[in-house]
Amino acid sequence: MILSSLTGPHRSACDDRHALVTETGVPNNANCIAKFKAELAYIKGASNIDGFTAWAAGSFDSSYLLSLTPSSSGVDNAVFVQAVKPNFP
C-alpha cells in the first residue's frame, strides 16, 4: 500500500511530520468499497496520518463516479455508509 511510505519502517526516525489524506475515493461497487474501507481503516490507525476528508457537494450530480452525495431523497450512498462512516473518529 502506498500509504505505508508515510508510516513504514523506512521512515526517518526523527521525522515527526504528519499527513492528512485529502483526495481519495472509489466507485460505488462492492469490491472497491471493501478496498476503500481497508484504506480508511489504515489511515485511522496510523499514528502519523491525522485523518482523511470526505465531502459531498450538496446538489452535485450523484451519477459522478466518485460521488458521496446522498440521493435526492437524502439517503446516504453505499460508499459513505460502508466505508467512510465506520472510519470517522
C-alpha positions as a Markdown table, in Angstrom:
| # | Residue | x | y | z |
|---|---|---|---|---|
| 1 | Met | 0.0 | 0.0 | 0.0 |
| 2 | Ile | 1.4 | 3.4 | -0.9 |
| 3 | Leu | 0.4 | 4.8 | 2.4 |
| 4 | Ser | 3.0 | 2.6 | 4.1 |
| 5 | Ser | 5.6 | 5.0 | 2.8 |
| 6 | Leu | 4.3 | 7.5 | 5.3 |
| 7 | Thr | 4.2 | 5.0 | 8.2 |
| 8 | Gly | 6.6 | 2.2 | 7.4 |
| 9 | Pro | 10.0 | 1.3 | 9.0 |
| 10 | His | 11.9 | 3.2 | 6.2 |
| 11 | Arg | 10.6 | 6.5 | 7.5 |
| 12 | Ser | 13.3 | 8.5 | 9.2 |
| 13 | Ala | 13.4 | 8.0 | 13.0 |
| 14 | Cys | 13.5 | 11.8 | 13.5 |
| 15 | Asp | 10.7 | 12.6 | 11.0 |
| 16 | Asp | 7.7 | 13.7 | 13.1 |
| 17 | Arg | 5.7 | 15.1 | 10.3 |
| 18 | His | 2.0 | 14.2 | 10.0 |
| 19 | Ala | -0.2 | 13.8 | 6.9 |
| 20 | Leu | -3.8 | 14.4 | 6.0 |
| 21 | Val | -5.3 | 12.5 | 3.1 |
| 22 | Thr | -7.4 | 14.9 | 1.2 |
| 23 | Glu | -8.1 | 13.2 | -2.1 |
| 24 | Thr | -9.2 | 9.6 | -2.3 |
| 25 | Gly | -12.3 | 7.8 | -3.5 |
| 26 | Val | -13.8 | 4.8 | -5.3 |
| 27 | Pro | -16.8 | 4.0 | -7.5 |
| 28 | Asn | -19.8 | 2.5 | -5.9 |
| 29 | Asn | -19.2 | -1.2 | -6.2 |
| 30 | Ala | -18.7 | -3.9 | -3.6 |
| 31 | Asn | -15.0 | -4.7 | -4.5 |
| 32 | Cys | -14.0 | -1.1 | -4.5 |
| 33 | Ile | -15.9 | -0.3 | -1.3 |
| 34 | Ala | -14.2 | -3.1 | 0.6 |
| 35 | Lys | -10.7 | -1.9 | -0.5 |
| 36 | Phe | -11.6 | 1.7 | 0.3 |
| 37 | Lys | -12.8 | 0.7 | 3.8 |
| 38 | Ala | -9.5 | -1.0 | 4.4 |
| 39 | Glu | -7.6 | 2.1 | 3.2 |
| 40 | Leu | -9.6 | 4.3 | 5.5 |
| 41 | Ala | -9.1 | 1.9 | 8.4 |
| 42 | Tyr | -5.4 | 2.0 | 7.8 |
| 43 | Ile | -5.5 | 5.8 | 7.8 |
| 44 | Lys | -7.5 | 5.8 | 11.0 |
| 45 | Gly | -5.0 | 3.5 | 12.7 |
| 46 | Ala | -1.8 | 5.3 | 11.6 |
| 47 | Ser | -0.2 | 7.4 | 14.3 |
| 48 | Asn | 1.2 | 10.0 | 11.9 |
| 49 | Ile | -1.7 | 10.3 | 9.5 |
| 50 | Asp | -4.2 | 12.7 | 11.1 |
| 51 | Gly | -7.1 | 11.6 | 9.0 |
| 52 | Phe | -8.9 | 12.0 | 5.8 |
| 53 | Thr | -11.5 | 14.3 | 4.3 |
| 54 | Ala | -14.8 | 13.3 | 2.9 |
| 55 | Trp | -17.2 | 15.7 | 1.2 |
| 56 | Ala | -20.3 | 15.8 | -0.9 |
| 57 | Ala | -21.1 | 18.9 | -2.9 |
| 58 | Gly | -24.7 | 19.4 | -2.0 |
| 59 | Ser | -26.7 | 19.0 | -5.2 |
| 60 | Phe | -23.6 | 17.7 | -7.1 |
| 61 | Asp | -24.6 | 15.2 | -9.7 |
| 62 | Ser | -24.9 | 11.8 | -7.8 |
| 63 | Ser | -24.0 | 10.0 | -11.0 |
| 64 | Tyr | -20.4 | 11.2 | -10.8 |
| 65 | Leu | -18.2 | 8.1 | -10.4 |
| 66 | Leu | -16.7 | 9.1 | -7.0 |
| 67 | Ser | -19.7 | 10.8 | -5.6 |
| 68 | Leu | -20.5 | 10.7 | -1.8 |
| 69 | Thr | -23.6 | 12.9 | -2.4 |
| 70 | Pro | -26.8 | 11.4 | -0.9 |
| 71 | Ser | -29.7 | 10.6 | -3.2 |
| 72 | Ser | -32.3 | 13.2 | -3.9 |
| 73 | Ser | -34.4 | 11.7 | -1.1 |
| 74 | Gly | -31.5 | 12.2 | 1.4 |
| 75 | Val | -30.3 | 8.6 | 1.6 |
| 76 | Asp | -26.6 | 8.2 | 2.0 |
| 77 | Asn | -24.8 | 6.1 | -0.7 |
| 78 | Ala | -23.2 | 2.8 | -0.1 |
| 79 | Val | -19.6 | 4.1 | -0.2 |
| 80 | Phe | -20.3 | 6.5 | 2.6 |
| 81 | Val | -22.3 | 4.1 | 4.7 |
| 82 | Gln | -20.0 | 1.1 | 4.3 |
| 83 | Ala | -16.5 | 2.6 | 4.1 |
| 84 | Val | -16.4 | 6.3 | 5.2 |
| 85 | Lys | -18.8 | 6.4 | 8.1 |
| 86 | Pro | -17.3 | 3.4 | 10.0 |
| 87 | Asn | -13.9 | 5.1 | 9.9 |
| 88 | Phe | -14.8 | 8.5 | 11.2 |
| 89 | Pro | -13.0 | 9.2 | 14.5 |
